[in-house]
C-alpha cells in the first residue's frame, strides 16, 4: 500500500502537461494546452489540459481526469502502478514492503505478465553481453550488421541460447510461474509431452515497448547462417492481454519525442530499418513489421503528427507495402508521401551508406505525394480503356476518403488535368463514393445501436428481476429519475467540487449561541438534512458529506482534493466537472463572489426540491389512473388528496425561483 502522505507528495509534484505530453502532442492555447484526444477518433483537437487545475478532459468523448486517471486509462495501469510511474518520473521514493509469495500470486495477470517480460528482457540482454554463445553469435551478428554497442543497448537487444529450455528453467528457478511464461508467449507447452519449450531459442531478440516504455512483446530472428530452409525467419509474441499486434508500432517509444519535435514520421517495414536509421541520427521512425497498417496504429501516429513518409525498397514487395493501408492514412487526415529507395536498397542498407544529411536531403528531393505516386503506378503505360477507367476509379476512391474538402478538391482538380478528364466527372464519382461510405457507416451505426439497445434491455430485465426496492420508493416510483433531475443533481455536485470550500454565509448563530461561517458544501448538506433529502447516486451523497466534513480544515480546496481523491470514481467525476463545460482564459473567467454563490446554491437546491415533488406528482397520477381502472374509489380519494398537497407544496417552492406549473 502507498500511504496518503506519499500520494499527496506525488500529486503535488506531478505536472499534468509533462505527463500527457509523453503520449500526446500538445500546443499551448491561452492558459491551457490542446491536442488530439488519445481515447477516440479525434479529427480536430478536443483534448484540453489545464496545468492550473492539474487535469485533462476531452470535450468530445468526455474522458480525462488527473494524471493518475490519464495513465490508468491510456496505459491500462492499476492505480498503484500509475502512482509508481509518477513517483519514478519525479524521483519520489515510495517505501513499500516486498510482496509475499501469496501476494505475488494474487497480483493481476497484466502486472505479472509485464514483470516477467521485463525479467526476460534483462535475461536476453545478459546472455548477449556475458554468455560466450551470446557474444560469439548474437553480439557478433549485430556488429556484423554495423550496429554500434550504444545502439544495441538503446534498443535493449538480446540473444536467446539455442537450448530449448534455457529461459524457461531460469525463469522457474527465479520463482516465475509457468502460467505467465505461456500467457506472454515466451514459452509454449509441447502437446505430446507437456514440456515447457522456449519460443525464441537460438534467435537474436528485439523487445517491443509500449508507448510508456513497458516491455509488452518480443521479436526473435534466426541468424543468417540458419535462415536457409527456415519457414519463419522471424517469430513474434502471440496476442495476449498486454500485446495486440494491430495496436503496436515498433520503435514508437524511442521515436515519440523526435516525431513530435520534427512534426513528421517515417514508416518502415522492419526492426533493423528502425535501428539503422536511429544510428544514423534519424530518430522519428517506426515500423509496422511488414503487416498491413491498422486504424489503431494510424491513430497512434496521428497524435504526434499528421505528416508521414512511407519508406520502402523499390522492388515489388516494397511497392505492395507502400500501397497497404494508405487509404486509411488519408481517411485519418494524414499527409502521405512515398519514397521507394533505389538499387535494391532498404532503409537499413541505405542509411548505412549515407550520412544523416545525405539521407534527409535524398528523402526531401525524391519523396512523392501519395496520390501522384498512385497515379504514376496505376496509369503509366496503361492504354486499355477498361483498365484505365478502373485505375482512375481506384485513385478517385482514395481521394474521396480525404476528410478535408479543400485538399480533396485540390487533388481532384490535379487528377482531372493529369487524366485529361472533365473535373465534374471526377467530383461526381468522388461524391458517389462518399455517399456510399456515409450510408455504410449509418447502417453500421444502426446495427451497433440495435445491439446496444438489446444489451441494455437484457440488463434492465435482469436488474428488474433482481431488484427489491424499498416500500416507499416502490410506492411512489422514485427509483428512476428524469433528465431534468439528473442535470440539476450534476450541477449541484459540480458546484460542490468547484466551490465546496467557499464561504457563502458568515456569522451564522448555532443552537449553543456560537457564530460560525458556512461553506457551500456545509450549506447544502445542512439543507438536505432538514428533510432527509438524498441524491439519486450514493456517490454524490458521499462527495457532499465528505466536502462538508473537510470544510472545517483551513487548507481544504474542494477541486484539488476531489480530483486527486483515492476513490477513482470520485476523481474521474471531479476532474470532468472541475474542467467545466467551457474552459475560459483567466481574463474571461467571471469572478464569483459570496452573494452570487449563495444565489446560485439556493436556486439549485430549490430546483432539486421541485424536481423531487414533480416526480412524486407523476407517480401519484399513474397510481390514480390504476385505482380508477380498478374502480377503487376510496384509494382514488386518498391519492387525490396526496396529489393536491404535493402540487401545492411544489408550487409554493416554485414561486421562490419564478417557475409556474399547470396542473
Protein Blocks (a to p, Z undefined) as FASTA:
>chain_A
ZZfklmmmmmmmpcfklmmmmmpccddehjbccdddfkbccfbdcbdcdfknopacdfkn
opacdfklmmmmmnopafklmmmmmmmmnopacddddddfklmmmpcfklmmmmmmmmmm
mmmmmmmmmgmklmmmmmmmmmmnopafklmmmnopacddfblklmmmmmmmnopafklm
mmnomaccdfklopacdfkgoiacdddddfkopafbdcddddfklmgopablbacddddf
kbcfklpcehklmmmmmmmmnopacddfblmlmmmmmmnopabbcdeehpacdfklmmmm
mmmoccdcddddfbfklmmmmmgoklmmmmnopacdddddeehiafklmmmmpcfklmmm
mmmmmgccfklmmmmmmmgopabfklmmmmmmmmmmmmmmpmblklmmmmmmmmmmmnop
afklmmmmmmmmmmmmmmmmmmmmmmmmmmmmmmmmmmmmmmmmmpccdfklmmnopabc
cfklmmmmmmmmmmmmmmmmpcfbghiacfkopacdddfklmmmmmmmmnopacfblklm
mmmmmmmmmmmpmklcfklmmmmgfblklmmmmmmmmnombdcdfklpccddfklmmmmm
mmmmmmmmmmmmmmmmmmmmmmmmmmmmnopaklmmmmmmmmmmmmmmmmmmmmmnopac
eZZ
